[in-house]
Amino acid sequence: MAITLPEPVKKILQDKTHGHVITFNPKGTLQATLVWLDVDGDDVVFNTAEGRVKPRNLRSDPRIVITAQDPNNPRSYVVFYGQATVSEAEADEHVDKLAKKILGVDTYPFRQPGEKRLIVRTKVDRIGGHDATLTPWRGRH
């Protein structure tokens, strides 16, 4: 069952936050990728492109683990465990929003010709990690 994210965790995701996404390959091995993170309500959100490993893995196994480190305090980090969905809806606008937030540019500069952008939304089942005082995030929802 999806949880409500604590406000301090949402603030981390609203910042210029990078994270690592871990998905499961068909043989059960792990695949990890660096991404730009965002939040929409209580969903952890990132953007990718069709043809990459992440969306292929998530379509066959929606389990996901995402880590995020607070860009303002390296001692503070969050680990999100949940289920992800992949969608084309509003993905082009979302990647431009992320480019503005992370790079300060209006349009995502790394788009490839013919590329189809995708949004991955994660419903978080539980969180781990610690805030800047090393207090665990779990139990705060």
C-alpha positions in Angstrom: 0.0 0.0 0.0 1.4 3.4 -1.0 2.5 5.7 1.8 2.4 9.5 2.2 5.8 11.0 1.9 7.0 13.2 4.7 7.3 16.9 3.7 11.1 17.0 4.3 11.5 14.1 1.9 9.3 15.9 -0.7 11.5 19.0 -0.3 14.6 16.9 -1.2 12.9 15.6 -4.3 11.8 19.2 -5.3 15.5 20.3 -5.3 18.2 19.5 -7.9 18.2 15.9 -6.8 20.0 13.1 -8.5 19.2 9.5 -7.6 19.9 5.9 -8.4 17.2 3.7 -9.8 17.4 -0.1 -9.4 15.2 -2.3 -11.5 15.2 -6.1 -12.0 16.5 -7.7 -15.2 14.5 -10.8 -16.5 17.0 -13.2 -14.9 16.6 -11.4 -11.5 19.9 -9.5 -11.6 19.9 -5.8 -10.7 20.2 -2.9 -13.1 21.2 0.5 -11.7 21.0 3.9 -13.4 21.6 7.5 -12.3 18.5 9.8 -12.9 17.2 13.2 -12.2 14.4 12.9 -9.6 11.1 14.7 -9.1 8.0 14.4 -7.0 4.3 14.6 -7.9 2.0 14.3 -4.9 3.4 11.2 -3.1 4.9 9.7 -6.3 8.6 9.7 -6.9 9.0 10.5 -10.6 11.8 10.4 -13.2 12.0 10.6 -17.0 13.6 8.1 -19.4 13.3 7.1 -23.1 11.8 4.2 -24.9 14.3 1.5 -25.7 16.3 1.8 -22.5 16.6 -1.0 -20.0 14.7 0.7 -17.1 11.3 0.8 -18.9 11.7 -2.6 -20.3 12.5 -4.1 -16.9 9.6 -2.2 -15.2 7.0 -3.3 -17.7 7.8 -7.0 -16.8 8.5 -6.4 -13.1 7.3 -3.1 -11.6 9.3 -3.4 -8.4 11.8 -0.6 -8.0 14.3 0.9 -5.5 15.3 4.5 -5.7 17.9 6.3 -3.7 18.1 10.1 -3.3 20.8 12.1 -1.5 19.9 15.5 -0.2 21.9 17.9 -2.4 22.1 20.3 0.6 23.3 17.8 3.2 25.2 14.7 2.1 24.5 12.9 5.4 20.8 12.9 4.5 19.5 10.3 2.1 16.3 8.5 1.3 15.7 5.0 -0.1 12.3 4.5 -1.7 10.8 1.0 -2.2 7.8 0.6 -4.4 6.0 -0.2 -7.6 6.5 1.8 -10.8 4.4 2.5 -13.9 5.7 3.8 -17.2 3.7 6.3 -19.4 4.2 8.5 -22.4 1.6 11.0 -21.1 3.2 14.5 -20.6 6.7 13.0 -20.7 8.1 15.6 -23.2 6.9 18.4 -20.9 8.3 16.6 -17.9 11.8 16.2 -19.3 11.9 19.9 -20.1 10.7 20.7 -16.5 13.6 18.6 -15.2 16.1 20.2 -17.5 15.0 23.6 -16.2 15.3 22.5 -12.6 18.6 20.7 -12.9 20.4 22.5 -15.7 18.6 25.9 -15.8 17.7 25.5 -19.5 14.2 25.6 -21.0 14.5 22.5 -23.2 16.1 19.2 -22.5 19.3 19.4 -24.5 20.2 15.7 -24.9 17.1 14.6 -26.8 17.9 12.3 -29.7 16.0 12.5 -33.1 12.9 10.4 -32.9 13.3 9.7 -29.2 10.1 8.9 -27.3 10.2 10.2 -23.7 8.6 8.3 -20.8 7.6 9.2 -17.3 8.1 6.6 -14.5 5.9 7.1 -11.5 6.6 5.2 -8.3 4.1 4.5 -5.6 6.2 4.2 -2.5 5.5 1.3 -0.2 8.2 2.2 2.4 11.2 4.4 2.8 14.5 4.0 4.5 17.6 6.2 5.0 18.3 9.0 7.5 17.8 12.8 7.8 20.7 15.1 8.5 20.6 14.2 12.2 20.9 10.5 11.3 17.3 9.9 12.4 15.7 7.2 10.3 13.0 8.4 7.9 10.9 5.2 8.4 8.1 5.5 10.9 7.5 9.2 9.9 4.6 8.6 7.6 
